[in-house]
Amino acid sequence: MAKCSICEKSVHFGHKVSHSNKKSNKMWKPNIKRVKAMVNGAPKRIYVCTQCLKSNKVVRAQ
């Protein structure tokens, strides 16, 4: 579910590498917040990453 409604940022997969160089699977999730924002002139709850909130790509509803 970790996906931004604005920029479509979602999870990334890779390898966690230990000191002994063993590799195991790892997942990085974006910092997603559930906010009430104005969508098409009406307030709606959407999931937005903190980078979109910080850069004012989202107009928050009161």
C-alpha positions in Angstrom: 0.0 0.0 0.0 3.0 2.3 0.5 2.5 4.5 -2.6 2.2 8.2 -3.0 -0.9 9.5 -4.7 0.9 12.5 -6.2 4.3 11.3 -7.4 3.6 7.5 -7.5 6.7 6.8 -5.2 6.5 3.3 -3.9 8.7 0.6 -2.3 12.2 -0.2 -3.5 13.9 -3.6 -3.2 17.5 -4.5 -2.9 20.0 -6.4 -0.8 21.1 -5.9 2.8 24.8 -6.6 2.9 26.3 -7.7 6.2 29.9 -7.2 7.4 30.6 -10.8 6.2 29.3 -9.8 2.8 26.2 -12.1 3.1 23.2 -10.7 1.1 19.6 -10.9 2.2 16.5 -9.3 0.8 15.5 -5.8 2.0 12.6 -3.5 1.2 12.8 0.3 1.6 9.4 2.1 2.1 8.8 5.8 1.4 7.6 8.0 4.2 3.8 8.1 3.5 1.3 10.1 5.5 -2.5 10.0 5.3 -3.7 13.6 4.9 -6.9 15.4 4.1 -6.2 17.4 0.9 -8.3 19.3 -1.7 -8.9 17.0 -4.7 -11.0 18.6 -7.5 -12.3 21.2 -5.1 -13.5 18.8 -2.5 -11.6 17.5 0.6 -10.5 13.9 0.4 -8.2 11.7 2.4 -5.2 10.6 0.3 -1.8 9.0 1.0 1.1 11.4 0.2 4.8 11.2 0.7 6.5 13.8 2.9 8.5 15.1 0.0 5.3 16.1 -1.8 4.0 17.7 1.4 7.3 19.6 1.9 7.4 20.9 -1.7 3.7 22.2 -1.6 2.5 19.8 -4.3 -0.5 19.2 -2.1 -3.1 21.7 -0.9 -4.2 20.6 2.5 -7.8 20.9 3.5 -8.9 22.3 6.9 
